[in-house]
């Protein structure tokens, strides 16, 4: 199996689908005895439901996951047990707060109106190509920093400035991906000698930690000077919650704040930017679907769509279906690690031992004929619309883009708000067409970005 993995390194996601199909949805991957790379790989929804929900308490991230994602420290996506429960409880109360949800809406629209639209308009007038993925990454990075830290890096502007902390995220994700493909001894040696992607990982960690520490220090200083109830960013809200109730979580040190903020930025920026990139590529391939979305937008508002309130977004059912279809085919996080605390037996009959790595393949699940039918590789937003025109809700262990069970994504609703605001604003104003011959493939990264970006030509629709 190891030679096949090496040979298919450049198409790992498609390779996983092929092997899973040949083995009924679950197989045991065996690496060389000295590599500690043995793992159980599954796309069986009954196994996924069992691991993420039914027997959730026996499955944690596992020691291997923590090593590979060490840059995330003890943040909410790495933490386990009581530390995770404390962080999730606080995060849920703050994210679900009505004031924060309104903050997400206004922040996203302002960044679209003042940043994204002017750049696309300029590109259209000049008749030049632009990397749409880069624009979406800058949009998502700015929005995530504003919503999490209360700080706008202003990376989405006409001169597209170089920001080391933005680049650090991409370098870290590539290094984490490499750790999945190499034996632990190899990447740890690279880390020791500071070579290859491990050298970039060390630099990324330094850059991101300094960036976050400075933002936290500045926020603490401003909190002493002034107390503004209109500050809804998560860092301010965290500090306010802890200062008002010191017993809310005695384990939340300043280091955990930093780790938590880093985790939240990672999640926010990657889900949005990756989904938007694949979404507009799919619309370029399926212009009839773009036409239907544009008609739906025009039914609610003529001309150039502008966001005014949340009720508008709830009317865009076909757009919602198209976004769900994008997430089905291209989930931002293509797989997830789990490891049992004690030996277990999966519904498929496979036995797993304590701390044995278990890999859940979300990318493969979105392309399984047994789950989605013979047209599972096709882009069909209608798949998500009922016969009465309402949005169809699929079980989370079937549609896993936002995870499932107790650790399901807290920001799902906010993600759809941002995605719809960007999609409606762009589609109502511009035609986006991919440059002919531009190569399309997933990147060598833990997040499902496009390897070569998305070069497009932009023209004004109105």
GUTORFI-23695 format. One line per 10 residues: number of its first residue (from 1); for each residue x, y, z of C-alpha. Coordinates in steps of 0.2 Angstrom, whole numbers. Example, Ala and Ser with C-alpha at 12.3 -4.5 7.8 and 13.67 -1.06 7.14 Angstrom:
2
1> 62,-22,39 | 68,-5,36
//
This chain:
462
1> 0,0,0 | 14,12,4 | 22,12,-14 | 4,15,-21 | 2,30,-9 | 19,37,-15 | 14,35,-33 | -3,43,-31 | 4,58,-20 | -2,71,-32
11> -20,64,-33 | -22,57,-15 | -40,62,-14 | -45,52,-30 | -34,38,-25 | -43,37,-8 | -60,36,-17 | -54,22,-28 | -47,11,-14 | -62,14,-3
21> -74,9,-17 | -63,-7,-20 | -65,-11,-1 | -83,-8,3 | -80,9,11 | -67,4,24 | -49,-3,23 | -33,-4,34 | -19,5,27 | -2,-2,32
31> 14,7,31 | 32,0,34 | 34,-7,52 | 45,7,57 | 35,21,51 | 20,20,63 | 8,25,49 | -5,11,50 | -22,17,50 | -40,12,47
41> -48,23,33 | -67,24,31 | -80,33,21 | -94,22,28 | -108,33,35 | -113,21,49 | -94,21,55 | -94,40,54 | -110,41,64 | -103,29,77
51> -86,38,79 | -93,56,79 | -109,54,88 | -115,37,95 | -99,32,103 | -91,50,103 | -83,48,121 | -72,34,116 | -65,43,101 | -53,58,103
61> -41,67,91 | -27,56,97 | -9,59,100 | -4,58,82 | -16,72,78 | -9,83,91 | 9,81,85 | 4,85,67 | -6,100,72 | 5,107,85
71> 4,124,79 | -14,125,85 | -8,122,103 | -22,118,115 | -36,127,105 | -53,121,103 | -50,110,88 | -36,101,97 | -42,101,115 | -50,86,123
81> -61,82,138 | -64,96,151 | -53,109,142 | -63,106,126 | -79,107,135 | -75,123,143 | -69,131,127 | -84,125,117 | -96,131,130 | -89,149,130
91> -87,149,111 | -105,144,108 | -112,157,120 | -103,171,111 | -105,165,93 | -124,162,96 | -126,180,103 | -137,190,92 | -125,205,93 | -111,194,86
101> -121,187,72 | -126,205,67 | -107,210,68 | -104,195,56 | -116,202,43 | -111,220,43 | -92,215,43 | -94,204,28 | -104,216,18 | -93,230,22
111> -78,220,16 | -87,215,0 | -93,233,-4 | -76,242,0 | -64,228,-4 | -70,214,-16 | -82,224,-28 | -70,238,-31 | -56,226,-36 | -67,215,-47
121> -73,231,-55 | -56,237,-59 | -50,221,-66 | -66,221,-77 | -62,238,-84 | -43,234,-87 | -47,217,-95 | -34,208,-85 | -34,191,-77 | -35,189,-58
131> -32,175,-46 | -50,174,-39 | -44,162,-25 | -31,174,-19 | -45,188,-18 | -56,176,-8 | -42,171,4 | -39,189,7 | -57,193,10 | -59,178,22
141> -43,182,31 | -48,200,34 | -66,195,40 | -59,182,51 | -47,194,59 | -60,207,62 | -73,195,69 | -60,186,80 | -48,199,85 | -56,215,81
151> -41,219,69 | -43,223,51 | -26,218,42 | -33,226,26 | -26,213,14 | -40,215,2 | -36,231,-7 | -31,236,-24 | -12,235,-22 | -14,217,-13
161> 0,220,-1 | 11,206,6 | 7,201,24 | 18,189,32 | 5,182,44 | -7,178,30 | 7,169,21 | 11,160,37 | -6,151,37 | -3,144,20
171> 14,138,24 | 8,130,40 | -6,120,31 | 6,113,18 | 18,107,31 | 4,99,41 | -1,90,24 | 17,84,22 | 17,77,40 | 2,66,34
181> 12,58,20 | 29,56,28 | 34,44,43 | 34,54,59 | 53,50,61 | 56,59,44 | 47,75,47 | 53,76,64 | 71,75,57 | 67,89,45
191> 60,99,60 | 76,96,70 | 88,101,55 | 76,115,50 | 74,110,32 | 61,109,19 | 43,113,24 | 47,110,43 | 58,126,42 | 43,135,35
201> 32,128,49 | 44,135,62 | 44,152,54 | 25,152,52 | 23,147,71 | 34,162,76 | 25,174,64 | 7,169,69 | 11,168,88 | 19,186,87
211> 4,192,77 | -8,185,89 | 1,190,105 | 2,208,99 | -17,209,95 | -20,202,112 | -9,214,121 | -16,228,112 | -34,223,116 | -30,221,134
221> -23,239,134 | -38,246,126 | -49,237,138 | -41,246,152 | -43,263,144 | -61,260,137 | -76,248,139 | -86,248,123 | -102,237,123 | -102,238,104
231> -86,228,102 | -93,211,97 | -76,203,91 | -73,186,100 | -57,191,108 | -65,206,117 | -80,195,121 | -69,182,129 | -60,194,139 | -76,202,145
241> -84,185,150 | -69,180,160 | -67,197,169 | -85,197,173 | -85,179,179 | -68,173,185 | -75,156,188 | -81,153,170 | -65,142,167 | -50,143,178
251> -40,133,165 | -41,147,152 | -24,154,152 | -18,168,141 | -9,155,130 | -26,146,128 | -33,162,122 | -20,164,109 | -22,146,104 | -41,148,103
261> -40,163,93 | -28,155,81 | -40,140,79 | -55,151,75 | -46,161,62 | -40,145,54 | -58,138,53 | -66,154,47 | -54,159,33 | -52,142,26
271> -70,136,25 | -75,153,16 | -61,155,4 | -60,137,-2 | -79,135,-4 | -80,151,-14 | -66,147,-25 | -73,129,-30 | -91,137,-31 | -86,150,-44
281> -76,137,-54 | -92,125,-54 | -103,140,-60 | -90,143,-74 | -92,124,-79 | -111,125,-77 | -117,142,-83 | -135,136,-83 | -134,135,-64 | -127,152,-63
291> -141,159,-73 | -154,151,-61 | -145,159,-46 | -145,176,-54 | -163,175,-58 | -167,170,-40 | -157,186,-34 | -166,197,-47 | -183,191,-41 | -179,198,-24
301> -170,214,-30 | -167,221,-47 | -150,227,-52 | -134,226,-41 | -139,217,-25 | -135,225,-9 | -136,217,8 | -148,225,20 | -155,212,32 | -154,193,35
311> -171,190,29 | -165,193,11 | -152,179,12 | -166,166,18 | -175,169,1 | -160,162,-9 | -164,143,-8 | -157,139,-25 | -141,148,-20 | -141,139,-4
321> -142,122,-13 | -128,127,-25 | -117,131,-10 | -121,114,-1 | -118,105,-18 | -101,114,-18 | -97,108,0 | -102,91,-4 | -90,89,-19 | -76,99,-11
331> -77,100,8 | -64,112,14 | -57,99,27 | -56,83,16 | -53,71,31 | -53,70,50 | -42,60,62 | -49,50,77 | -42,37,89 | -51,26,102
341> -47,28,120 | -50,9,122 | -52,-5,109 | -68,-4,99 | -78,-13,85 | -85,-2,71 | -102,-6,64 | -93,-12,48 | -86,-26,59 | -68,-19,59
351> -58,-20,75 | -48,-5,81 | -35,-4,95 | -32,9,108 | -24,25,99 | -25,17,82 | -27,31,70 | -44,31,61 | -46,42,46 | -63,48,41
361> -63,53,22 | -76,67,20 | -71,70,2 | -75,52,-3 | -91,52,6 | -97,67,-5 | -94,56,-20 | -102,39,-15 | -115,32,-27 | -123,23,-12
371> -126,40,-3 | -129,52,-18 | -135,41,-32 | -127,38,-50 | -125,57,-53 | -114,59,-37 | -100,67,-47 | -112,80,-55 | -115,97,-49 | -134,98,-46
381> -141,111,-33 | -158,103,-36 | -152,89,-25 | -154,101,-10 | -172,108,-14 | -188,99,-10 | -203,97,-22 | -210,112,-13 | -195,123,-16 | -188,122,2
391> -171,118,7 | -168,99,10 | -159,95,26 | -147,80,25 | -140,70,41 | -124,77,46 | -116,60,45 | -120,60,27 | -116,78,23 | -100,80,33
401> -94,97,28 | -97,104,45 | -92,89,55 | -105,79,65 | -110,75,83 | -104,85,98 | -90,93,89 | -100,99,74 | -95,116,68 | -101,131,78
411> -100,143,64 | -110,134,51 | -124,148,50 | -111,162,50 | -102,153,35 | -118,152,25 | -121,171,29 | -104,175,22 | -105,164,7 | -122,170,2
421> -117,188,4 | -101,186,-7 | -110,175,-20 | -125,187,-22 | -115,202,-23 | -103,195,-36 | -116,186,-47 | -127,201,-48 | -113,212,-54 | -101,201,-64
431> -98,187,-76 | -84,176,-70 | -75,165,-83 | -60,153,-79 | -45,157,-91 | -45,144,-104 | -32,130,-101 | -29,135,-83 | -25,119,-73 | -37,114,-59
441> -32,102,-45 | -33,102,-26 | -17,109,-17 | -5,99,-7 | -12,106,9 | -23,100,24 | -36,112,17 | -44,109,0 | -38,124,-9 | -34,125,-28
451> -16,120,-31 | -13,133,-45 | -26,146,-39 | -41,151,-50 | -36,163,-64 | -52,171,-71 | -58,185,-83 | -71,197,-76 | -84,206,-85 | -98,218,-79
461> -115,210,-80 | -124,227,-76
//
